[in-house]
Amino acid sequence: MKQRSEQEQETDGGGTEAQAKDVCLRLLTDRARSRHELETRLSKKGFSPEVADAVLKRLEAANLVDDQAFAEQWVHSRHTYSGKGKRALSVELRAKGVSNEDALNALDQIDTEDERVRATELVHKRCRNLTVPDGSGAEARAERDKIARKLVGMLARRGYSAGMAYAIVKAELARIGTEDSNADHFDTQDFDGDEFG
């Protein structure tokens, strides 16, 4: 009876280690992935946990799978290009199976000033396309408050704290000359962030 090579031997799951490795390498050509993401994908394709573990250990040894490096890259990319704040990034990393320690180390790249600068850029960009009414009448004030709530909500959904979001929106509206002294009634208590997250 002819002995089959290791690559030809099927496991109880969805395929050989070589096939699992090919799946992982194809996924890694698109973007870096966490170990958890790769494990999940292999499981969905029917590979046994033993095959997945063996392949992932080899990829980790070759530094092709590294959750700490993945987390750092993810945080940098999503903060820089998608404008995500630390809170949203933390949730995303958790969903990708990154450990708390790796996530916290990666999130340390972003300080409060980095978040403030990025959030200000997002609000400034959004305000370029808005028409903010002038005047001190109730209708104009109500419209400015509506715009402010939308902007604060946009920042909250991206993971910025309510206090920071409100301060940035208020400053941007003041900068473009549309906020008057009556806007002080717009209270940070109205925005705890939970309804937007």
QUIJOTA-V973799 format. One record per pair of residues at least 24 apart in sequence whose ideal C-beta (glycine too) atoms are under 10 Angstrom apart, sorted by the first residue. I is the first residue (numbers start at 1). GAP is how many residues later the second one is. D is the distance in Angstrom with one decimal. If there is no record, write none. Layout:
i=(I:I)
gap=(GAP:GAP)
d=(D:D)
This chain:
i=(10:10:11:11:11:11:11:11:11:11:12:12:12:12:12:13:13:13:13:13:13:13:13:13:13:14:14:14:14:14:14:14:14:14:15:15:15:15:15:15:16:16:16:17:17:17:17:17:17:17:17:18:18:19:19:19:19:20:20:20:20:20:20:20:20:20:20:20:20:21:21:21:21:21:21:21:22:23:23:23:24:24:24:24:24:24:24:25:25:25:28:28:28:31:31:31:31:32:32:32:32:32:32:32:32:32:32:32:33:33:33:33:33:33:33:33:34:34:34:34:34:34:34:34:34:34:34:34:34:35:35:35:35:35:35:35:35:35:35:36:36:36:36:36:36:36:36:37:37:37:37:37:37:37:38:38:38:39:39:40:40:66:67:67:67:67:67:67:67:67:67:68:68:68:68:68:68:68:69:69:70:70:70:70:70:71:71:71:71:71:71:71:71:71:71:71:72:72:72:72:72:72:73:74:74:74:75:75:75:75:75:75:75:76:76:76:78:78:79:79:79:79:79:79:79:79:80:80:80:82:82:82:83:83:83:83:83:83:83:83:83:83:83:83:84:84:84:84:84:84:84:85:85:85:85:85:85:85:85:85:85:85:85:85:85:85:85:86:86:86:86:86:86:86:86:87:87:87:87:87:87:87:87:88:88:88:88:88:88:89:89:90:91:91:92:112:112:115:115:115:115:115:115:115:116:116:116:116:116:117:118:118:118:118:119:119:119:119:119:119:119:119:119:119:119:119:119:120:120:120:120:120:120:120:120:121:122:122:122:122:122:122:122:122:123:123:123:123:123:123:123:123:123:123:123:123:123:123:124:124:124:124:126:126:126:126:126:126:127:127:127:127:127:127:127:128:130:130:130:131:132:132:132:132:132:132:133:134:134:134:135:135:135:136:136:136:136:137:138:140:140:140:141:141:141:141:141:141:143:144:144:144:144:144:144:144:145:145:145:145:145:147:147:148:148:148:148:148:148:148:148:149:149:149:149:152:152:152:152:152:152:153:153:153:153:153:154:155:155:155:156:156:156:156:156:156:156:157:157:157:158:158:159:159:159:160:160:161:161:161:162:162:162:162:162:162:162:162:162:162:163:163:163:163:164:164:165:165:165:166:166:166)
gap=(38:41:35:36:37:38:39:40:41:43:34:35:36:38:39:29:30:32:33:34:35:36:37:38:39:28:29:30:31:32:33:34:37:38:27:30:31:32:33:36:31:35:39:30:31:33:34:35:37:38:41:33:37:26:28:32:36:25:26:27:28:31:32:33:34:35:36:38:39:30:33:34:35:37:38:43:33:24:29:32:28:31:32:34:35:40:41:30:34:39:31:36:37:39:42:43:46:32:33:34:35:37:38:39:40:41:42:45:26:31:32:34:37:41:63:64:31:32:33:36:37:40:59:61:62:63:64:65:68:24:25:30:31:32:35:61:62:63:64:31:34:58:59:60:61:62:63:28:30:33:58:59:60:61:26:27:59:26:58:56:57:36:26:29:30:31:32:34:35:36:39:30:31:33:34:35:37:38:33:37:26:27:28:32:36:25:27:28:30:31:32:33:34:35:36:38:30:33:34:35:36:37:33:24:29:32:28:30:31:32:33:34:35:30:33:34:80:81:28:30:31:35:36:39:79:80:30:34:38:36:40:76:32:35:36:38:39:40:42:71:72:75:76:77:26:31:34:73:74:75:76:25:29:30:31:33:34:37:70:71:72:73:74:75:76:79:80:24:25:26:28:29:73:74:75:28:69:71:72:73:74:106:110:68:69:70:71:72:109:69:70:69:68:106:67:49:52:40:43:44:45:46:49:53:44:48:51:52:55:51:37:40:42:50:32:35:36:39:40:41:42:45:46:48:49:50:53:35:44:47:48:49:51:52:55:47:29:32:33:36:38:43:46:50:25:28:29:31:32:37:42:45:46:47:48:49:50:52:44:48:51:52:24:25:28:29:43:46:24:42:45:46:48:49:51:48:43:46:48:47:40:41:44:45:46:47:45:43:44:46:43:45:47:44:45:46:47:45:44:38:40:42:38:39:41:42:44:45:35:29:34:35:36:38:39:42:37:38:40:41:45:26:31:24:25:30:31:35:38:42:43:37:41:42:47:34:36:38:39:41:44:38:40:42:43:44:42:36:38:41:35:36:37:38:39:40:41:36:39:40:38:39:34:37:38:33:36:30:31:32:26:27:28:29:30:31:32:33:34:35:25:28:29:30:24:29:26:28:31:24:25:27)
d=(10.0:9.8:9.8:7.5:4.9:10.0:6.9:5.1:10.0:9.7:9.8:9.9:5.4:8.5:8.9:8.5:8.6:8.8:5.5:4.6:3.0:7.7:7.8:5.7:8.0:7.8:8.8:9.1:5.2:2.7:4.5:7.4:8.0:9.5:9.2:7.6:7.2:5.9:9.0:7.3:8.9:7.3:9.6:8.7:9.9:9.2:5.4:9.1:5.7:5.4:8.2:9.8:8.8:8.7:7.7:8.5:9.2:8.0:10.0:4.9:9.0:5.2:6.1:9.8:8.1:4.4:8.6:10.0:9.8:9.4:9.3:5.0:9.4:7.3:7.4:9.8:9.5:7.6:9.5:8.6:8.9:6.1:7.3:9.5:6.0:7.9:7.7:9.7:8.2:7.8:7.9:6.1:7.7:9.2:8.5:9.0:8.8:9.0:8.5:8.2:9.7:7.1:4.7:9.5:9.6:5.4:7.5:9.3:9.8:9.5:7.2:9.5:6.7:9.8:8.0:9.8:7.8:9.2:5.3:5.1:7.7:8.4:8.2:9.6:4.5:5.2:5.5:9.5:8.9:8.5:7.2:5.4:8.6:5.7:8.4:9.4:6.8:8.8:9.8:8.0:9.9:10.0:9.0:6.1:2.2:7.4:9.5:9.4:9.8:8.6:9.5:5.7:6.7:9.5:9.8:6.5:9.5:9.9:7.7:9.4:7.8:9.3:9.2:8.7:7.8:5.3:6.6:9.5:5.0:9.1:9.4:8.4:8.7:8.5:4.7:9.5:6.5:7.3:9.1:9.1:7.7:9.9:7.0:8.1:8.5:8.3:4.9:8.6:9.6:4.7:5.7:9.1:7.2:3.6:8.2:9.6:8.5:7.6:4.6:9.4:9.5:6.6:8.4:8.0:9.3:7.0:8.4:9.5:4.4:6.0:9.0:5.7:6.7:8.3:6.4:8.6:9.6:9.4:9.3:7.9:5.6:7.3:8.1:6.4:9.7:9.3:9.8:9.6:7.8:9.7:9.8:7.7:9.8:5.6:7.5:7.3:4.8:10.0:9.0:9.3:8.7:5.6:9.1:9.0:9.4:9.6:8.5:9.7:5.4:5.4:8.9:8.1:9.7:5.5:10.0:7.7:6.9:9.7:7.4:8.8:9.5:5.5:3.3:4.0:7.5:8.1:8.9:5.6:9.3:9.0:9.1:6.4:6.3:8.4:8.8:9.6:8.9:8.8:3.9:7.3:7.2:8.1:7.4:9.4:7.7:5.6:2.6:8.2:7.9:9.5:6.3:7.7:7.4:8.3:8.8:9.3:7.8:9.7:9.9:8.7:6.3:8.3:6.7:9.6:8.8:6.3:8.4:6.8:9.9:9.8:9.8:8.9:8.5:9.9:9.9:9.5:5.4:7.8:9.6:5.0:9.4:6.3:6.7:9.3:5.1:9.0:9.7:9.8:9.7:9.8:5.3:9.6:7.7:7.0:9.6:9.8:8.7:7.1:6.7:7.1:8.6:9.8:8.6:9.8:10.0:5.5:9.1:7.8:7.0:9.9:8.5:5.5:5.8:9.9:8.6:4.7:8.9:9.7:9.2:6.0:8.3:9.0:8.4:6.2:6.6:9.5:9.6:8.8:7.5:9.0:5.7:7.7:8.6:6.1:9.1:9.3:9.6:8.9:9.2:9.5:9.8:6.6:6.5:8.8:4.0:8.4:7.2:8.0:6.3:8.4:9.4:8.0:9.9:5.4:8.2:5.7:9.6:9.4:9.1:8.9:8.7:9.2:9.7:7.8:5.4:7.0:8.3:9.1:9.8:6.7:6.3:6.7:8.4:8.9:6.3:8.3:9.7:7.4:8.3:5.6:9.3:7.6:8.6:9.3:6.4:9.9:8.5:7.7:5.8:9.7:9.4:8.4:7.7:7.7:9.6:9.2:9.0:8.5:5.2:8.7:7.7:7.9:9.2:8.1:4.7:9.9:8.2:9.4:9.0:8.3:6.9:8.9:4.6:8.6:8.0:3.4:6.2:9.2:5.1:6.7:9.2:9.6:9.1:9.9:7.6:8.1:9.7:9.6:9.8:6.5:6.4:9.2:8.8:4.3:5.7:4.1:8.7:9.9:8.4:9.8:5.8:8.4:9.8:8.9:10.0:9.8:6.8:7.5:8.8:8.5:5.8:9.8)
